[in-house]
Every structure is written in structure tokens, then in C-alpha cells.
Amino acid sequence: MAGFIPGALMALAIMIANQNQRSGDYSDISRLFRPGHADFTWHKKFGIRDWRGGGRSSGRETAARLAAGAIAMQVLAAKGIDIKAYCIAIGTITTDRRDMAEITNNPVSCPDALAALAMQHEIEAAKAAKDSIGGIVECTVSGVPVGLGEPVFDKLEALLAHAIMSIGAVKGIEFGSGFAAAAMRGSQHNDQMDSHGFLSNHAGGINGGISNGDPIVFRLAVKPTASIAQAQRTVDIDGNERLVTVEGRHDSCICPRVVVVVEAMTALTMLDAWYRWYGRHGR
């Protein structure tokens, strides 16, 4: 690149022209607060909201994250770091299988072909009932060196949790054994070591806020899509009780769409953590 100075800061601008908007689909709810959406809180906080699809509280907001994340993933790949996210639960359908080669072979990004079919049926059943469904997405980051993350406020889990919880519809996150650790004893949860490394990965690849060289593994809970075609109770901007039915283009389950957003936000966070530690050494 002409004029490029190694180590210099560079800005990246991303502009995406939306040629497929349908603002008219939302005209009926311009004065109604949709249950499960940010309509009420945004209106109360700012005195205004974008009822034509949600504005910055819409999933469309993640488009720029994906563009930036795609670049970050390429930089990380050159450093040997690989990020994969996938659905391990949709509704009541769950899987313990991790066939990474299967993730791109089905529309729900599941690492289990049989479970993927059952998940699709679960989504179709919710759609037929004019309802929606949530699920669990898992993410694995491999090739991570020891040393990323800081000991106190910028623990690697804290940085990743901040990034992942900033994604709309994500309501929870756990690392390694996560909440299951509450029922375990220390002798079970501790990742013992031998001369070759750790013998288990209950910590999810992070100890004391710092990456330990094992794969980083975390899971996030995704709530059911807020926009559903069933009539629901709500109020309008004047406080009058009303019924609202949300029309338009809405997924009955957004877990498969969240997968790539998780990868993007993970990549941005991991690359930042890399440069925080190794950047000072010119690596």
C-alpha cells in the first residue's frame, strides 16, 4: 500500500446501501410499543424511536460488525487463530456432537446433521403457530496463544462477554463448564496438568482473565424473536391499552443469523486483545 507506515493507525470506513427496505410494513405500529422490543425504553430515554424496523436496535445494525469482523478474522487466521460459532440448541432440540465440517451443510449452522433436521422442524412448528423460538450458540476459538487478556477489569472473559452481550437478543453467556460448575467439586472442575499441558478444559481456555493456550469455549443464550404474528397486549405512546400484531419479514428463530455475528464480535475482541499484548513487541 503506497504511503503505508508500519505500526501507524489506520481508519476503516464501511458504508452499506440498503436497497431492500420496506418501511411501509411498520406503519401500523408507528404509535404502538412492540412487546420484547426496545420501543418503550428508547421512547422513554430519547423521546423518539425509529418505528420503521427498529433503527439501531434492529438486527440490521450488525451488518457493519460483520464487515469489520471479516477483516479481523483474516488477520487472526494469519496468526493461526480460528473462530467457529454454531448452534447447539434450538428450542428443546440439543446436541453434544461437534462435527465442525457439518456446520456449513445445513441452514441452522449445527455441527450435527440429525439434530439440524430436528431443529428445522422446531422452527417450522413455531412459525406455523405464529410464534418464535430461541436457542444456544456455542463458539470455539482455537490457536490462541497464552497471555491474552488482563488480570482485573479487562479479563478476556469480560471483554468477550461485553462484546457478545452487545448483540441484540443475547440474554446470557457462560465460559467452559459455565453454570454447570456450580454443581461440581474443585477436584472435578480444576483442569489438571501434565508435561503436555491441560488434561481438561473446564475453564474454557481462560485462567485468571488470561488465555491459557487451550481453545476458548463459550456459549450464549439467544431469546425467541420478539416480532411474532400473534396478537399481544401493549400500550400506545399515549398510554392507552391496545393489541398489536407485528407484520413484515421476521425470522421465527434468529439463532442461525446470530452465529456469524458472534464470530465477528469474537474476532474483533480477540484481535484487540492480541494487539494489546503482542503489539507492543511488534508481532
C-alpha positions as a printed NumPy array, in Angstrom:
array([[  0.   ,   0.   ,   0.   ],
       [  1.537,   3.319,  -1.075],
       [  2.411,   5.556,   1.822],
       [  1.74 ,   2.88 ,   4.44 ],
       [  3.832,   3.253,   7.591],
       [  4.238,   0.021,   9.651],
       [  2.683,   0.44 ,  13.094],
       [  0.686,   3.539,  12.095],
       [ -3.002,   3.769,  12.958],
       [ -5.352,   3.469,  10.014],
       [ -9.104,   4.141,   9.776],
       [-11.598,   1.883,   8.039],
       [-14.904,   3.265,   6.768],
       [-17.818,   0.966,   5.96 ],
       [-20.888,   2.102,   4.023],
       [-23.734,  -0.27 ,   3.135],
       [-26.54 ,   0.975,   0.896],
       [-29.826,  -0.736,   1.773],
       [-31.796,  -1.205,  -1.435],
       [-34.385,  -3.574,   0.032],
       [-36.087,  -1.605,   2.803],
       [-39.853,  -1.897,   3.423],
       [-40.702,   0.876,   5.865],
       [-44.398,   0.636,   4.975],
       [-44.592,  -2.761,   6.699],
       [-44.305,  -0.948,  10.024],
       [-46.782,   1.91 ,   9.554],
       [-49.485,   0.187,  11.637],
       [-47.235,   0.125,  14.707],
       [-45.883,   3.672,  14.491],
       [-47.661,   4.565,  17.752],
       [-47.531,   1.158,  19.457],
       [-44.823,  -0.387,  21.634],
       [-43.94 ,  -3.879,  20.455],
       [-43.529,  -6.387,  23.329],
       [-39.969,  -7.685,  23.6  ],
       [-38.522,  -4.794,  21.56 ],
       [-36.621,  -1.66 ,  22.525],
       [-39.551,   0.591,  21.532],
       [-40.653,   1.515,  25.075],
       [-37.201,   2.088,  26.565],
       [-35.927,   4.067,  23.574],
       [-39.037,   6.259,  23.565],
       [-38.747,   6.959,  27.293],
       [-34.994,   7.599,  27.174],
       [-34.68 ,   9.609,  23.952],
       [-38.23 ,  10.805,  23.286],
       [-38.033,   9.326,  19.797],
       [-37.655,   5.915,  18.177],
       [-37.357,   4.579,  14.666],
       [-40.545,   2.533,  14.261],
       [-39.613,   1.668,  10.637],
       [-37.82 ,  -1.508,  11.692],
       [-36.088,  -0.518,  14.91 ],
       [-33.156,   1.566,  13.682],
       [-30.036,   0.918,  15.748],
       [-31.897,  -1.648,  17.855],
       [-32.545,  -3.748,  14.738],
       [-30.539,  -6.795,  13.739],
       [-29.651,  -4.883,  10.558],
       [-27.231,  -2.912,  12.72 ],
       [-24.915,  -5.93 ,  12.758],
       [-24.066,  -5.584,   9.048],
       [-21.143,  -3.261,   9.792],
       [-19.963,  -5.581,  12.567],
       [-19.828,  -8.438,  10.069],
       [-17.813,  -6.414,   7.574],
       [-15.261,  -5.375,  10.207],
       [-15.241,  -8.866,  11.719],
       [-14.485, -10.454,   8.355],
       [-11.312,  -8.377,   8.145],
       [-10.353,  -9.197,  11.735],
       [-10.837, -12.927,  11.081],
       [ -8.424, -12.768,   8.132],
       [ -5.783, -11.077,  10.28 ],
       [ -6.281, -13.645,  13.052],
       [ -6.132, -16.531,  10.577],
       [ -2.671, -15.348,   9.541],
       [ -1.701, -15.683,  13.208],
       [ -3.106, -19.222,  13.379],
       [ -6.269, -18.294,  15.301],
       [ -9.532, -19.835,  14.066],
       [-13.053, -18.913,  15.215],
       [-16.127, -21.093,  14.733],
       [-19.623, -20.494,  16.1  ],
       [-22.556, -22.888,  15.676],
       [-25.988, -23.744,  17.067],
       [-26.076, -26.495,  19.689],
       [-29.697, -25.966,  20.758],
       [-32.864, -24.595,  19.226],
       [-35.923, -24.81 ,  21.414],
       [-35.967, -28.258,  23.031],
       [-33.577, -29.804,  20.474],
       [-29.973, -30.058,  21.694],
       [-26.812, -31.853,  20.605],
       [-23.494, -32.901,  22.13 ],
       [-21.977, -33.736,  18.74 ],
       [-19.286, -31.41 ,  17.34 ],
       [-18.743, -32.29 ,  13.681],
       [-17.311, -28.956,  12.563],
       [-17.397, -29.996,   8.902],
       [-21.202, -30.223,   9.13 ],
       [-21.797, -26.609,  10.219],
       [-21.982, -25.184,   6.692],
       [-24.031, -28.094,   5.356],
       [-27.34 , -27.119,   6.962],
       [-29.326, -23.859,   7.303],
       [-29.178, -23.82 ,  11.113],
       [-25.36 , -23.989,  11.332],
       [-25.448, -27.058,  13.552],
       [-22.472, -29.447,  13.936],
       [-24.862, -32.442,  13.938],
       [-26.748, -33.379,  10.763],
       [-29.574, -35.265,  12.52 ],
       [-30.079, -32.594,  15.152],
       [-30.1  , -29.956,  12.401],
       [-33.154, -31.578,  10.818],
       [-34.97 , -31.69 ,  14.148],
       [-34.063, -28.044,  14.756],
       [-35.531, -27.056,  11.403],
       [-38.775, -28.83 ,  12.284],
       [-38.823, -26.994,  15.633],
       [-38.523, -23.661,  13.838],
       [-41.215, -24.583,  11.324],
       [-43.576, -25.574,  14.147],
       [-43.053, -22.218,  15.845],
       [-43.68 , -20.407,  12.57 ],
       [-46.879, -22.366,  11.957],
       [-48.085, -21.274,  15.395],
       [-47.269, -17.634,  14.506],
       [-44.673, -17.764,  17.255],
       [-40.887, -17.797,  17.616],
       [-38.185, -19.792,  19.366],
       [-34.72 , -19.255,  20.856],
       [-31.65 , -21.4  ,  21.354],
       [-27.991, -21.671,  22.313],
       [-24.958, -20.805,  20.189],
       [-21.508, -22.091,  21.076],
       [-18.23 , -20.562,  19.922],
       [-14.774, -22.146,  19.867],
       [-11.593, -20.122,  19.363],
       [ -8.57 , -22.325,  18.623],
       [ -4.913, -21.461,  18.178],
       [ -4.978, -18.81 ,  20.906],
       [ -1.56 , -18.178,  22.497],
       [ -1.031, -17.856,  26.233],
       [ -1.219, -14.299,  27.562],
       [ -4.235, -12.527,  26.008],
       [ -6.378, -10.593,  28.474],
       [ -5.637,  -8.647,  31.623],
       [ -5.822,  -9.738,  35.289],
       [ -8.602,  -7.481,  36.627],
       [-11.161,  -5.336,  34.773],
       [-10.138,  -6.333,  31.255],
       [-10.182, -10.074,  31.829],
       [-10.544, -11.877,  28.499],
       [-13.915, -13.278,  29.605],
       [-15.076,  -9.758,  30.478],
       [-14.012,  -8.372,  27.095],
       [-15.7  , -11.217,  25.213],
       [-18.829, -11.038,  27.385],
       [-19.096,  -7.296,  26.76 ],
       [-18.835,  -7.84 ,  23.003],
       [-21.23 , -10.792,  22.848],
       [-23.82 ,  -9.273,  25.179],
       [-23.882,  -6.19 ,  22.927],
       [-25.535,  -8.35 ,  20.255],
       [-29.313,  -7.927,  20.24 ],
       [-31.31 , -10.928,  21.574],
       [-28.369, -12.372,  23.565],
       [-29.511, -12.822,  27.173],
       [-26.715, -14.846,  28.774],
       [-23.179, -16.185,  28.353],
       [-21.023, -18.86 ,  30.004],
       [-17.42 , -19.999,  29.562],
       [-16.119, -23.56 ,  29.759],
       [-18.296, -25.575,  32.126],
       [-20.172, -22.377,  32.887],
       [-23.14 , -22.684,  35.228],
       [-22.597, -26.444,  35.495],
       [-19.501, -25.608,  37.577],
       [-21.807, -24.635,  40.432],
       [-22.67 , -28.313,  40.942],
       [-19.095, -29.57 ,  40.575],
       [-16.355, -30.018,  43.157],
       [-12.949, -28.44 ,  42.79 ],
       [-11.423, -31.837,  42.135],
       [-13.766, -32.155,  39.14 ],
       [-13.593, -28.618,  37.797],
       [ -9.865, -27.968,  38.159],
       [ -8.009, -28.511,  34.896],
       [ -5.098, -30.675,  35.988],
       [ -1.859, -30.637,  34.005],
       [  0.912, -32.927,  32.865],
       [  4.056, -32.221,  30.867],
       [  1.97 , -31.909,  27.684],
       [ -0.498, -29.337,  29.03 ],
       [ -4.015, -29.297,  30.494],
       [ -5.9  , -32.588,  30.872],
       [ -9.344, -30.963,  30.567],
       [-10.823, -27.589,  29.636],
       [-13.485, -26.755,  32.22 ],
       [-12.079, -23.21 ,  32.385],
       [-12.859, -22.643,  28.72 ],
       [ -9.297, -21.686,  27.828],
       [ -9.009, -18.79 ,  30.29 ],
       [ -7.491, -18.659,  33.791],
       [ -7.405, -15.5  ,  35.873],
       [ -8.691, -13.492,  32.919],
       [ -5.766, -14.58 ,  30.728],
       [ -5.785, -17.109,  27.873],
       [ -4.015, -20.347,  28.833],
       [ -3.342, -21.756,  25.348],
       [ -6.304, -24.154,  25.268],
       [ -9.273, -23.458,  22.956],
       [-11.562, -20.745,  24.277],
       [-15.096, -22.117,  24.501],
       [-18.221, -20.171,  25.422],
       [-21.973, -20.442,  24.923],
       [-24.67 , -17.801,  24.677],
       [-28.423, -17.893,  25.158],
       [-30.474, -16.307,  22.378],
       [-34.037, -15.275,  23.2  ],
       [-37.   , -16.017,  20.907],
       [-37.505, -13.445,  18.163],
       [-39.552, -10.582,  19.582],
       [-41.566,  -9.957,  16.398],
       [-44.377, -12.506,  16.176],
       [-47.657, -12.561,  14.254],
       [-49.79 , -13.336,  17.295],
       [-51.918, -10.574,  18.804],
       [-50.284,  -9.312,  22.018],
       [-51.277,  -6.813,  24.687],
       [-49.432,  -3.492,  24.736],
       [-49.935,   0.272,  25.067],
       [-49.563,   3.122,  22.611],
       [-47.379,   6.21 ,  23.094],
       [-50.257,   7.884,  24.951],
       [-50.564,   5.013,  27.43 ],
       [-53.78 ,   3.532,  26.01 ],
       [-54.101,  -0.252,  26.141],
       [-54.058,  -1.818,  22.7  ],
       [-53.49 ,  -5.097,  20.855],
       [-50.586,  -5.34 ,  18.446],
       [-49.732,  -7.844,  15.71 ],
       [-46.277,  -7.457,  14.188],
       [-46.23 ,  -7.954,  10.423],
       [-43.294,  -7.857,   7.99 ],
       [-40.233, -10.01 ,   7.363],
       [-39.211, -11.687,  10.603],
       [-37.404, -14.939,  11.338],
       [-39.089, -17.404,  13.668],
       [-35.619, -18.137,  15.074],
       [-32.63 , -15.831,  14.771],
       [-30.023, -18.255,  16.167],
       [-28.64 , -19.183,  12.724],
       [-28.23 , -15.492,  11.892],
       [-26.583, -14.754,  15.226],
       [-23.825, -17.312,  14.511],
       [-21.868, -15.09 ,  12.106],
       [-22.347, -12.033,  14.34 ],
       [-20.828, -13.971,  17.248],
       [-17.842, -14.875,  15.077],
       [-17.395, -11.239,  14.025],
       [-17.573,  -9.807,  17.542],
       [-15.274, -12.532,  18.845],
       [-12.751, -11.772,  16.094],
       [-12.771,  -8.045,  16.827],
       [-12.297,  -8.69 ,  20.544],
       [ -9.545, -11.274,  20.096],
       [ -7.629,  -9.118,  17.621],
       [ -7.801,  -6.175,  20.012],
       [ -6.544,  -8.402,  22.847],
       [ -3.726,  -9.642,  20.614],
       [ -2.517,  -6.142,  19.813],
       [ -2.846,  -5.045,  23.432],
       [ -0.297,  -7.69 ,  24.42 ],
       [  1.777,  -8.66 ,  21.405],
       [  1.513,  -5.376,  19.504],
       [  3.957,  -3.752,  21.87 ],
       [  6.521,  -6.32 ,  20.763],
       [  5.915,  -5.723,  17.041],
       [  4.396,  -9.152,  16.449]])
